[in-house]
Amino acid sequence: MTAVSELPYEQRPPNDDLSHMRGEYGWPLIGKTLAMLRDPQALFSHFYREGGPGCRISVTGNSCGLLVHPDYAQRGLVDGGT
């Protein structure tokens, strides 16, 4: 059996499980959308204080990782080919 990390990038399964990250999703479907529309700076500051520079959040019904530190954002956006 081949480990996922050994598969070519385009053949790897999607990683939709963010349960290992701190954070909260909020209300079903709308998540934290209303809080983000009301005051995005306060929302991101709250998540940074509670969850650190990388945490999970749900906005407009989409679960995602929130990367609020430049180094983490770079790691999340740059594909090293592995």
C-alpha positions as CSV (number, residue, x, y, z in Angstrom):
1,M,0.0,0.0,0.0
2,T,1.4,3.4,-1.0
3,A,1.4,6.3,1.5
4,V,-0.5,9.3,0.5
5,S,2.6,11.5,0.6
6,E,4.3,9.2,-2.0
7,L,1.5,9.7,-4.5
8,P,1.9,12.4,-7.2
9,Y,0.3,15.6,-6.1
10,E,-2.6,15.4,-8.6
11,Q,-3.5,11.9,-7.4
12,R,-3.7,12.7,-3.7
13,P,-7.2,12.7,-2.1
14,P,-8.6,16.1,-0.9
15,N,-7.8,16.9,2.7
16,D,-11.2,18.1,3.9
17,D,-10.7,17.1,7.6
18,L,-9.6,20.2,9.6
19,S,-10.5,18.7,13.0
20,H,-6.9,18.8,14.1
21,M,-6.9,22.6,13.9
22,R,-8.3,24.7,16.7
23,G,-11.2,27.0,15.9
24,E,-15.0,26.9,15.5
25,Y,-17.4,26.7,12.6
26,G,-20.3,28.7,14.1
27,W,-23.9,28.3,12.9
28,P,-24.7,25.6,10.3
29,L,-24.5,27.0,6.7
30,I,-23.7,30.6,7.6
31,G,-20.8,29.8,9.9
32,K,-19.0,33.0,10.9
33,T,-20.1,35.0,7.8
34,L,-22.2,37.5,9.8
35,A,-19.4,38.2,12.3
36,M,-17.0,38.7,9.4
37,L,-19.3,41.1,7.6
38,R,-19.8,43.0,10.8
39,D,-16.2,43.4,11.8
40,P,-13.6,41.3,10.1
41,Q,-10.6,42.7,12.1
42,A,-12.3,41.7,15.4
43,L,-13.1,38.3,14.1
44,F,-9.6,37.5,12.9
45,S,-8.1,39.0,16.1
46,H,-10.4,36.7,18.1
47,F,-9.3,33.6,16.1
48,Y,-5.7,34.6,16.4
49,R,-6.0,35.0,20.2
50,E,-8.0,31.7,20.7
51,G,-6.5,29.5,18.0
52,G,-3.1,30.9,17.2
53,P,-1.8,31.7,13.7
54,G,-3.6,28.8,12.0
55,C,-7.1,27.7,12.8
56,R,-10.3,26.5,11.2
57,I,-13.4,28.6,10.4
58,S,-16.5,28.4,8.3
59,V,-17.5,31.4,6.1
60,T,-20.4,31.3,3.7
61,G,-20.9,27.6,4.4
62,N,-17.3,26.7,3.4
63,S,-15.0,25.2,6.0
64,C,-11.5,26.5,5.6
65,G,-8.2,27.1,7.3
66,L,-7.5,30.6,8.5
67,L,-3.8,31.5,8.2
68,V,-3.2,34.8,10.0
69,H,0.6,34.8,10.1
70,P,2.6,35.6,7.0
71,D,4.9,32.6,7.4
72,Y,1.9,30.2,7.7
73,A,0.2,31.8,4.7
74,Q,3.3,31.4,2.6
75,R,3.5,27.7,3.6
76,G,-0.2,27.2,2.8
77,L,0.0,29.0,-0.6
78,V,3.3,27.7,-1.9
79,D,3.4,24.2,-3.2
80,G,6.8,22.7,-2.7
81,G,6.0,19.9,-5.1
82,T,5.8,17.2,-2.4
